[in-house]
Amino acid sequence: MEHLNRLIKTSLKGLGANKTPKAISTAGRVLGLLGVVMDNFDSETSVSKISGSHRIASIDRDLSLLLKQLSTAFKEIPGRFHYSFPKPRHPLYEKTLNEIQVYIMDHVNF
Protein backbone atom coordinates (compact mmCIF):
# COMPACT_ATOMS: atom_id res chain seq x y z
CA MET A 1 0.00 0.00 0.00
CA GLU A 2 2.82 2.41 0.88
CA HIS A 3 4.40 1.91 -2.53
CA LEU A 4 1.15 2.71 -4.29
CA ASN A 5 0.72 5.77 -2.11
CA ARG A 6 4.20 7.01 -3.05
CA LEU A 7 3.56 6.26 -6.70
CA ILE A 8 0.30 8.25 -6.87
CA LYS A 9 1.88 11.16 -4.97
CA THR A 10 4.78 11.20 -7.43
CA SER A 11 2.44 11.21 -10.40
CA LEU A 12 0.22 13.95 -8.92
CA LYS A 13 3.28 16.04 -8.11
CA GLY A 14 4.25 15.79 -11.77
CA LEU A 15 0.96 17.41 -12.78
CA GLY A 16 2.14 20.68 -11.27
CA ALA A 17 -0.54 23.36 -11.47
CA ASN A 18 -2.72 21.19 -13.77
CA LYS A 19 -4.37 19.26 -10.92
CA THR A 20 -7.97 19.03 -12.02
CA PRO A 21 -10.46 16.34 -10.93
CA LYS A 22 -10.23 14.80 -14.41
CA ALA A 23 -6.40 14.71 -14.35
CA ILE A 24 -6.39 13.17 -10.86
CA SER A 25 -8.95 10.57 -11.92
CA THR A 26 -6.85 9.68 -14.96
CA ALA A 27 -3.73 9.35 -12.80
CA GLY A 28 -5.62 7.01 -10.47
CA ARG A 29 -6.77 4.78 -13.33
CA VAL A 30 -3.28 4.34 -14.77
CA LEU A 31 -1.69 3.70 -11.37
CA GLY A 32 -0.87 0.03 -12.02
CA LEU A 33 0.57 0.68 -15.46
CA LEU A 34 2.51 3.72 -14.27
CA GLY A 35 4.70 1.62 -11.96
CA VAL A 36 5.75 -0.63 -14.83
CA VAL A 37 6.48 2.34 -17.10
CA MET A 38 8.53 4.09 -14.41
CA ASP A 39 10.56 0.93 -13.72
CA ASN A 40 11.23 0.45 -17.45
CA PHE A 41 12.24 4.09 -17.81
CA ASP A 42 14.62 3.81 -14.86
CA SER A 43 16.25 0.68 -16.24
CA GLU A 44 16.59 2.18 -19.75
CA THR A 45 18.20 5.35 -18.42
CA SER A 46 20.40 3.39 -15.96
CA VAL A 47 18.94 5.03 -12.86
CA SER A 48 19.95 3.00 -9.84
CA LYS A 49 17.36 2.15 -7.22
CA ILE A 50 17.88 3.59 -3.76
CA SER A 51 18.56 0.88 -1.24
CA GLY A 52 16.13 0.70 1.62
CA SER A 53 18.66 -0.96 3.92
CA HIS A 54 21.31 0.52 6.13
CA ARG A 55 24.91 -0.52 6.08
CA ILE A 56 26.30 -2.35 9.04
CA ALA A 57 28.03 -0.07 11.51
CA SER A 58 31.73 -0.59 11.97
CA ILE A 59 33.18 -0.49 15.45
CA ASP A 60 36.68 0.26 14.10
CA ARG A 61 35.87 3.85 13.16
CA ASP A 62 34.03 4.46 16.44
CA LEU A 63 36.86 2.96 18.47
CA SER A 64 39.53 5.04 16.76
CA LEU A 65 37.49 8.21 17.34
CA LEU A 66 36.97 7.29 21.00
CA LEU A 67 40.68 6.61 21.50
CA LYS A 68 41.61 9.88 19.82
CA GLN A 69 39.34 11.82 22.16
CA LEU A 70 40.46 9.86 25.22
CA SER A 71 44.09 10.58 24.45
CA THR A 72 43.43 14.29 24.93
CA ALA A 73 40.86 13.93 27.73
CA PHE A 74 43.28 12.39 30.22
CA LYS A 75 46.20 14.75 29.64
CA GLU A 76 47.17 16.88 32.56
CA ILE A 77 47.15 20.56 31.64
CA PRO A 78 49.52 22.67 33.75
CA GLY A 79 47.72 25.31 35.80
CA ARG A 80 44.30 23.78 35.18
CA PHE A 81 42.77 22.14 38.22
CA HIS A 82 39.86 22.30 40.59
CA TYR A 83 40.40 23.03 44.27
CA SER A 84 38.22 20.08 45.29
CA PHE A 85 40.17 17.72 43.03
CA PRO A 86 43.77 18.96 42.98
CA LYS A 87 45.23 15.76 41.50
CA PRO A 88 43.20 13.39 39.33
CA ARG A 89 43.06 9.88 40.75
CA HIS A 90 41.31 8.01 37.94
CA PRO A 91 43.19 4.85 36.87
CA LEU A 92 42.99 5.85 33.21
CA TYR A 93 45.29 8.81 33.89
CA GLU A 94 48.10 6.38 34.51
CA LYS A 95 47.52 4.27 31.38
CA THR A 96 49.04 4.64 27.92
CA LEU A 97 46.83 4.87 24.85
CA ASN A 98 47.59 1.24 23.92
CA GLU A 99 46.64 0.06 27.41
CA ILE A 100 43.35 1.98 27.16
CA GLN A 101 42.64 0.36 23.79
CA VAL A 102 43.27 -3.13 25.21
CA TYR A 103 41.03 -2.32 28.20
CA ILE A 104 38.19 -1.16 25.92
CA MET A 105 38.48 -4.18 23.63
CA ASP A 106 38.36 -6.51 26.65
CA HIS A 107 35.21 -4.88 27.99
CA VAL A 108 33.19 -4.25 24.80
CA ASN A 109 30.48 -6.79 24.00
CA PHE A 110 30.17 -7.45 20.28
Buried (B, 14 or more C-beta within 10 A) or exposed (E): EEEEEEBBEEBBEEEEEEEEEEEBEEBEEEEEEBBEEBEEEEEEEEEEEEEEEEEEEEEEEEBEEBBEEBEEEBEEEEEEEEEEEEEEEEEEEEBEEEEBBEEEEEEEEE
